[in-house]
């Protein structure tokens, strides 16, 4: 009976089956982590290397703010 149990679980017994479950769960968690990290990088987050003035200049260049808004916000900085 013990031989059949070892044969059923690939020769590693219950420990081998438990290891496989842990392996697959860890692999799934890793894939989810990498996918969310990749999606967050592509979501348009502003780089931390940019200063507030650089961001403000880009908003003006895109036409999202007017020159008056740019001057007012620049003074606040």
N, CA, C and O atoms as a printed pandas DataFrame, in Angstrom:
     atom_number atom_name residue_name chain_id  residue_number  x_coord  y_coord  z_coord
0              1         N          UNK        A               1    0.821   -1.192    0.000
1              2        CA          UNK        A               1    0.000    0.000    0.000
2              3         C          UNK        A               1    0.868    1.260    0.000
3              4         O          UNK        A               1    0.572    2.222   -0.710
4              5         N          UNK        A               2    1.933    1.253    0.792
5              6        CA          UNK        A               2    2.817    2.413    0.834
6              7         C          UNK        A               2    3.479    2.633   -0.523
7              8         O          UNK        A               2    3.685    3.774   -0.938
8              9         N          UNK        A               3    3.809    1.554   -1.206
9             10        CA          UNK        A               3    4.412    1.656   -2.538
10            11         C          UNK        A               3    3.470    2.304   -3.533
11            12         O          UNK        A               3    3.895    3.088   -4.382
12            13         N          UNK        A               4    2.189    1.975   -3.427
13            14        CA          UNK        A               4    1.200    2.602   -4.324
14            15         C          UNK        A               4    1.083    4.090   -4.042
15            16         O          UNK        A               4    0.932    4.889   -4.965
16            17         N          UNK        A               5    1.151    4.462   -2.784
17            18        CA          UNK        A               5    1.067    5.877   -2.411
18            19         C          UNK        A               5    2.238    6.651   -3.002
19            20         O          UNK        A               5    2.053    7.734   -3.557
20            21         N          UNK        A               6    3.444    6.097   -2.883
21            22        CA          UNK        A               6    4.620    6.755   -3.457
22            23         C          UNK        A               6    4.517    6.844   -4.971
23            24         O          UNK        A               6    4.884    7.851   -5.576
24            25         N          UNK        A               7    4.016    5.780   -5.567
25            26        CA          UNK        A               7    3.873    5.767   -7.012
26            27         C          UNK        A               7    2.829    6.796   -7.453
27            28         O          UNK        A               7    3.003    7.450   -8.482
28            29         N          UNK        A               8    1.769    6.942   -6.698
29            30        CA          UNK        A               8    0.694    7.878   -7.038
30            31         C          UNK        A               8    1.194    9.317   -6.973
31            32         O          UNK        A               8    0.821   10.130   -7.819
32            33         N          UNK        A               9    2.021    9.648   -5.998
33            34        CA          UNK        A               9    2.505   11.013   -5.837
34            35         C          UNK        A               9    3.851   11.243   -6.521
35            36         O          UNK        A               9    4.593   12.145   -6.133
36            37         N          UNK        A              10    4.164   10.464   -7.501
37            38        CA          UNK        A              10    5.367   10.667   -8.289
38            39         C          UNK        A              10    6.632   10.204   -7.603
39            40         O          UNK        A              10    7.722   10.643   -7.970
40            41         N          UNK        A              11    6.524    9.344   -6.632
41            42        CA          UNK        A              11    7.705    8.833   -5.961
42            43         C          UNK        A              11    8.193    9.708   -4.824
43            44         O          UNK        A              11    9.136    9.331   -4.130
44            45         N          UNK        A              12    7.586   10.858   -4.612
45            46        CA          UNK        A              12    8.027   11.763   -3.555
46            47         C          UNK        A              12    7.085   11.775   -2.362
47            48         O          UNK        A              12    7.358   12.454   -1.371
48            49         N          UNK        A              13    6.014   11.060   -2.434
49            50        CA          UNK        A              13    5.063   11.008   -1.327
50            51         C          UNK        A              13    4.295   12.313   -1.181
51            52         O          UNK        A              13    4.230   13.124   -2.104
52            53         N          UNK        A              14    3.723   12.494   -0.015
53            54        CA          UNK        A              14    2.916   13.690    0.254
54            55         C          UNK        A              14    3.766   14.956    0.235
55            56         O          UNK        A              14    3.283   16.021   -0.152
56            57         N          UNK        A              15    5.030   14.850    0.650
57            58        CA          UNK        A              15    5.912   16.019    0.635
58            59         C          UNK        A              15    6.120   16.549   -0.767
59            60         O          UNK        A              15    6.166   17.761   -0.975
60            61         N          UNK        A              16    6.244   15.657   -1.723
61            62        CA          UNK        A              16    6.412   16.078   -3.111
62            63         C          UNK        A              16    5.182   16.769   -3.645
63            64         O          UNK        A              16    5.278   17.761   -4.368
64            65         N          UNK        A              17    4.026   16.246   -3.289
65            66        CA          UNK        A              17    2.783   16.877   -3.742
66            67         C          UNK        A              17    2.631   18.257   -3.098
67            68         O          UNK        A              17    2.202   19.205   -3.756
68            69         N          UNK        A              18    2.979   18.372   -1.821
69            70        CA          UNK        A              18    2.888   19.656   -1.142
70            71         C          UNK        A              18    3.868   20.649   -1.771
71            72         O          UNK        A              18    3.537   21.823   -1.938
72            73         N          UNK        A              19    5.063   20.188   -2.119
73            74        CA          UNK        A              19    6.039   21.052   -2.771
74            75         C          UNK        A              19    5.503   21.557   -4.107
75            76         O          UNK        A              19    5.687   22.728   -4.439
76            77         N          UNK        A              20    4.851   20.707   -4.866
77            78        CA          UNK        A              20    4.297   21.124   -6.148
78            79         C          UNK        A              20    3.210   22.175   -5.974
79            80         O          UNK        A              20    3.138   23.128   -6.750
80            81         N          UNK        A              21    2.366   22.009   -4.966
81            82        CA          UNK        A              21    1.337   23.019   -4.686
82            83         C          UNK        A              21    1.984   24.358   -4.343
83            84         O          UNK        A              21    1.563   25.402   -4.841
84            85         N          UNK        A              22    3.001   24.326   -3.498
85            86        CA          UNK        A              22    3.700   25.560   -3.114
86            87         C          UNK        A              22    4.359   26.188   -4.340
87            88         O          UNK        A              22    4.313   27.405   -4.515
88            89         N          UNK        A              23    4.968   25.368   -5.180
89            90        CA          UNK        A              23    5.615   25.865   -6.390
90            91         C          UNK        A              23    4.612   26.573   -7.291
91            92         O          UNK        A              23    4.868   27.688   -7.746
92            93         N          UNK        A              24    3.474   25.937   -7.552
93            94        CA          UNK        A              24    2.492   26.536   -8.463
94            95         C          UNK        A              24    1.860   27.788   -7.874
95            96         O          UNK        A              24    1.605   28.747   -8.602
96            97         N          UNK        A              25    1.606   27.798   -6.589
97            98        CA          UNK        A              25    1.047   28.999   -5.950
98            99         C          UNK        A              25    2.055   30.139   -6.029
99           100         O          UNK        A              25    1.685   31.272   -6.336
100          101         N          UNK        A              26    3.330   29.850   -5.753
101          102        CA          UNK        A              26    4.364   30.884   -5.833
102          103         C          UNK        A              26    4.502   31.397   -7.264
103          104         O          UNK        A              26    4.688   32.596   -7.476
104          105         N          UNK        A              27    4.413   30.512   -8.236
105          106        CA          UNK        A              27    4.515   30.916   -9.639
106          107         C          UNK        A              27    3.348   31.826  -10.030
107          108         O          UNK        A              27    3.546   32.824  -10.723
108          109         N          UNK        A              28    2.158   31.490   -9.598
109          110        CA          UNK        A              28    0.981   32.312   -9.904
110          111         C          UNK        A              28    1.109   33.685   -9.251
111          112         O          UNK        A              28    0.798   34.698   -9.876
112          113         N          UNK        A              29    1.560   33.726   -8.006
113          114        CA          UNK        A              29    1.742   35.002   -7.309
114          115         C          UNK        A              29    2.794   35.844   -8.031
115          116         O          UNK        A              29    2.621   37.054   -8.178
116          117         N          UNK        A              30    3.874   35.219   -8.478
117          118        CA          UNK        A              30    4.924   35.944   -9.196
118          119         C          UNK        A              30    4.391   36.526  -10.505
119          120         O          UNK        A              30    4.693   37.671  -10.839
120          121         N          UNK        A              31    3.619   35.764  -11.232
121          122        CA          UNK        A              31    3.055   36.247  -12.500
122          123         C          UNK        A              31    2.113   37.422  -12.247
123          124         O          UNK        A              31    2.152   38.410  -12.980
124          125         N          UNK        A              32    1.278   37.329  -11.231
125          126        CA          UNK        A              32    0.356   38.423  -10.905
126          127         C          UNK        A              32    1.132   39.667  -10.499
127          128         O          UNK        A              32    0.796   40.772  -10.924
128          129         N          UNK        A              33    2.163   39.498   -9.682
129          130        CA          UNK        A              33    2.986   40.626   -9.253
130          131         C          UNK        A              33    3.647   41.321  -10.446
131          132         O          UNK        A              33    3.610   42.546  -10.559
132          133         N          UNK        A              34    4.246   40.532  -11.327
133          134        CA          UNK        A              34    4.919   41.119  -12.484
134          135         C          UNK        A              34    3.933   41.801  -13.431
135          136         O          UNK        A              34    4.241   42.847  -14.002
136          137         N          UNK        A              35    2.756   41.212  -13.596
137          138        CA          UNK        A              35    1.743   41.811  -14.475
138          139         C          UNK        A              35    1.262   43.147  -13.909
139          140         O          UNK        A              35    1.130   44.117  -14.654
140          141         N          UNK        A              36    1.003   43.210  -12.615
141          142        CA          UNK        A              36    0.539   44.471  -12.027
142          143         C          UNK        A              36    1.631   45.519  -12.055
143          144         O          UNK        A              36    1.353   46.701  -12.256
144          145         N          UNK        A              37    2.866   45.101  -11.856
145          146        CA          UNK        A              37    3.970   46.060  -11.908
146          147         C          UNK        A              37    4.139   46.608  -13.319
147          148         O          UNK        A              37    4.371   47.803  -13.499
148          149         N          UNK        A              38    4.026   45.747  -14.311
149          150        CA          UNK        A              38    4.134   46.181  -15.704
150          151         C          UNK        A              38    2.993   47.129  -16.062
151          152         O          UNK        A              38    3.213   48.140  -16.729
152          153         N          UNK        A              39    1.792   46.814  -15.630
153          154        CA          UNK        A              39    0.654   47.681  -15.929
154          155         C          UNK        A              39    0.776   49.022  -15.234
155          156         O          UNK        A              39    0.401   50.047  -15.804
156          157         N          UNK        A              40    1.294   49.037  -14.010
157          158        CA          UNK        A              40    1.477   50.305  -13.302
158          159         C          UNK        A              40    2.531   51.164  -13.972
159          160         O          UNK        A              40    2.401   52.388  -13.984
160          161         N          UNK        A              41    3.569   50.563  -14.530
161          162        CA          UNK        A              41    4.600   51.325  -15.220
162          163         C          UNK        A              41    4.058   51.954  -16.487
163          164         O          UNK        A              41    4.513   53.026  -16.887
164          165         N          UNK        A              42    3.103   51.313  -17.122
165          166        CA          UNK        A              42    2.540   51.830  -18.367
166          167         C          UNK        A              42    1.332   52.735  -18.131
167          168         O          UNK        A              42    0.770   53.257  -19.094
168          169         N          UNK        A              43    0.927   52.932  -16.906
169          170        CA          UNK        A              43   -0.300   53.679  -16.640
170          171         C          UNK        A              43   -0.107   55.187  -16.725
171          172         O          UNK        A              43   -1.052   55.935  -16.473
172          173         N          UNK        A              44    1.077   55.648  -17.068
173          174        CA          UNK        A              44    1.290   57.080  -17.230
174          175         C          UNK        A              44    1.695   57.767  -15.952
175          176         O          UNK        A              44    1.513   58.977  -15.817
176          177         N          UNK        A              45    2.232   57.034  -15.024
177          178        CA          UNK        A              45    2.698   57.669  -13.795
178          179         C          UNK        A              45    3.828   58.629  -14.130
179          180         O          UNK        A              45    4.630   58.387  -15.032
180          181         N          UNK        A              46    3.869   59.702  -13.393
181          182        CA          UNK        A              46    4.905   60.697  -13.603
182          183         C          UNK        A              46    6.185   60.199  -12.952
183          184         O          UNK        A              46    6.174   59.722  -11.817
184          185         N          UNK        A              47    7.262   60.312  -13.665
185          186        CA          UNK        A              47    8.551   59.889  -13.128
186          187         C          UNK        A              47    8.925   60.769  -11.948
187          188         O          UNK        A              47    8.637   61.965  -11.944
188          189         N          UNK        A              48    9.561   60.184  -10.959
189          190        CA          UNK        A              48    9.959   60.946   -9.774
190          191         C          UNK        A              48   11.150   61.841  -10.072
191          192         O          UNK        A              48   11.503   62.678   -9.242
192          193         N          UNK        A              49   11.782   61.689  -11.240
193          194        CA          UNK        A              49   12.920   62.520  -11.601
194          195         C          UNK        A              49   12.495   63.895  -12.116
195          196         O          UNK        A              49   13.315   64.811  -12.194
196          197         N          UNK        A              50   11.224   64.040  -12.466
197          198        CA          UNK        A              50   10.745   65.307  -12.996
198          199         C          UNK        A              50   10.412   66.265  -11.853
199          200         O          UNK        A              50    9.851   65.873  -10.830
200          201         N          UNK        A              51   10.768   67.512  -12.054
201          202        CA          UNK        A              51   10.406   68.516  -11.065
202          203         C          UNK        A              51    8.977   68.989  -11.339
203          204         O          UNK        A              51    8.404   68.713  -12.393
204          205         N          UNK        A              52    8.428   69.697  -10.381
205          206        CA          UNK        A              52    7.067   70.213  -10.529
206          207         C          UNK        A              52    6.996   71.206  -11.694
207          208         O          UNK        A              52    5.993   71.268  -12.405
208          209         N          UNK        A              53    8.065   71.979  -11.879
209          210        CA          UNK        A              53    8.090   72.947  -12.972
210          211         C          UNK        A              53    8.111   72.245  -14.324
211          212         O          UNK        A              53    7.471   72.706  -15.270
212          213         N          UNK        A              54    8.845   71.126  -14.427
213          214        CA          UNK        A              54    8.858   70.361  -15.677
214          215         C          UNK        A              54    7.470   69.833  -16.014
215          216         O          UNK        A              54    7.043   69.871  -17.168
216          217         N          UNK        A              55    6.778   69.345  -15.005
217          218        CA          UNK        A              55    5.418   68.835  -15.205
218          219         C          UNK        A              55    4.500   69.961  -15.648
219          220         O          UNK        A              55    3.673   69.785  -16.543
220          221         N          UNK        A              56    4.650   71.122  -15.015
221          222        CA          UNK        A              56    3.829   72.280  -15.360
222          223         C          UNK        A              56    4.093   72.716  -16.801
223          224         O          UNK        A              56    3.162   73.072  -17.524
224          225         N          UNK        A              57    5.350   72.687  -17.215
225          226        CA          UNK        A              57    5.695   73.046  -18.603
226          227         C          UNK        A              57    5.065   72.074  -19.593
227          228         O          UNK        A              57    4.584   72.479  -20.652
228          229         N          UNK        A              58    5.069   70.805  -19.247
229          230        CA          UNK        A              58    4.459   69.807  -20.132
230          231         C          UNK        A              58    2.950   70.030  -20.247
231          232         O          UNK        A              58    2.381   69.894  -21.330
232          233         N          UNK        A              59    2.318   70.365  -19.148
233          234        CA          UNK        A              59    0.874   70.630  -19.180
234          235         C          UNK        A              59    0.566   71.831  -20.071
235          236         O          UNK        A              59   -0.427   71.827  -20.798
236          237         N          UNK        A              60    1.409   72.852  -20.017
237          238        CA          UNK        A              60    1.232   74.015  -20.888
238          239         C          UNK        A              60    1.436   73.624  -22.345
239          240         O          UNK        A              60    0.683   74.051  -23.220
240          241         N          UNK        A              61    2.452   72.814  -22.602
241          242        CA          UNK        A              61    2.741   72.394  -23.978
242          243         C          UNK        A              61    1.608   71.539  -24.548
243          244         O          UNK        A              61    1.309   71.616  -25.740
244          245         N          UNK        A              62    0.987   70.735  -23.706
245          246        CA          UNK        A              62   -0.128   69.901  -24.164
246          247         C          UNK        A              62   -1.391   70.717  -24.387
247          248         O          UNK        A              62   -2.311   70.272  -25.074
248          249         N          UNK        A              63   -1.434   71.904  -23.810
249          250        CA          UNK        A              63   -2.624   72.740  -23.934
250          251         C          UNK        A              63   -3.650   72.482  -22.850
251          252         O          UNK        A              63   -4.801   72.902  -22.962
252          253         N          UNK        A              64   -3.231   71.791  -21.801
253          254        CA          UNK        A              64   -4.162   71.493  -20.707
254          255         C          UNK        A              64   -4.389   72.694  -19.797
255          256         O          UNK        A              64   -5.406   72.768  -19.108
256          257         N          UNK        A              65   -3.445   73.637  -19.790
257          258        CA          UNK        A              65   -3.593   74.855  -18.992
258          259         C          UNK        A              65   -3.258   76.052  -19.869
259          260         O          UNK        A              65   -2.567   75.919  -20.879
260          261         N          UNK        A              66   -3.744   77.201  -19.482
261          262        CA          UNK        A              66   -3.457   78.431  -20.229
262          263         C          UNK        A              66   -2.177   79.052  -19.699
263          264         O          UNK        A              66   -1.640   78.624  -18.677
264          265         N          UNK        A              67   -1.692   80.070  -20.409
265          266        CA          UNK        A              67   -0.476   80.759  -19.974
266          267         C          UNK        A              67   -0.694   81.456  -18.634
267          268         O          UNK        A              67    0.210   81.504  -17.801
268          269         N          UNK        A              68   -1.887   81.992  -18.430
269          270        CA          UNK        A              68   -2.189   82.664  -17.167
270          271         C          UNK        A              68   -2.142   81.658  -16.007
271          272         O          UNK        A              68   -1.602   81.952  -14.941
272          273         N          UNK        A              69   -2.713   80.470  -16.232
273          274        CA          UNK        A              69   -2.672   79.434  -15.207
274          275         C          UNK        A              69   -1.229   78.994  -14.960
275          276         O          UNK        A              69   -0.830   78.742  -13.823
276          277         N          UNK        A              70   -0.453   78.907  -16.045
277          278        CA          UNK        A              70    0.947   78.505  -15.907
278          279         C          UNK        A              70    1.700   79.512  -15.044
279          280         O          UNK        A              70    2.429   79.131  -14.128
280          281         N          UNK        A              71    1.515   80.830  -15.346
281          282        CA          UNK        A              71    2.217   81.865  -14.575
282          283         C          UNK        A              71    1.789   81.854  -13.111
283          284         O          UNK        A              71    2.617   82.009  -12.214
284          285         N          UNK        A              72    0.481   81.669  -12.875
285          286        CA          UNK        A              72   -0.020   81.661  -11.504
286          287         C          UNK        A              72    0.533   80.461  -10.729
287          288         O          UNK        A              72    0.948   80.603   -9.578
288          289         N          UNK        A              73    0.539   79.317  -11.339
289          290        CA          UNK        A              73    1.031   78.099  -10.665
290          291         C          UNK        A              73    2.559   78.147  -10.501
291          292         O          UNK        A              73    3.100   77.642   -9.517
292          293         N          UNK        A              74    3.242   78.756  -11.469
293          294        CA          UNK        A              74    4.696   78.879  -11.376
294          295         C          UNK        A              74    5.091   79.746  -10.184
295          296         O          UNK        A              74    6.077   79.463   -9.503
296          297         N          UNK        A              75    4.315   80.807   -9.932
297          298        CA          UNK        A              75    4.587   81.658   -8.775
298          299         C          UNK        A              75    4.397   80.911   -7.455
299          300         O          UNK        A              75    5.102   81.157   -6.477
300          301         N          UNK        A              76    3.431   79.998   -7.452
301          302        CA          UNK        A              76    3.195   79.220   -6.247
302          303         C          UNK        A              76    4.351   78.254   -5.940
303          304         O          UNK        A              76    4.617   77.915   -4.787
304          305         N          UNK        A              77    5.013   77.834   -6.996
305          306        CA          UNK        A              77    6.138   76.917   -6.809
306          307         C          UNK        A              77    7.328   77.663   -6.277
307          308         O          UNK        A              77    8.381   77.066   -6.051
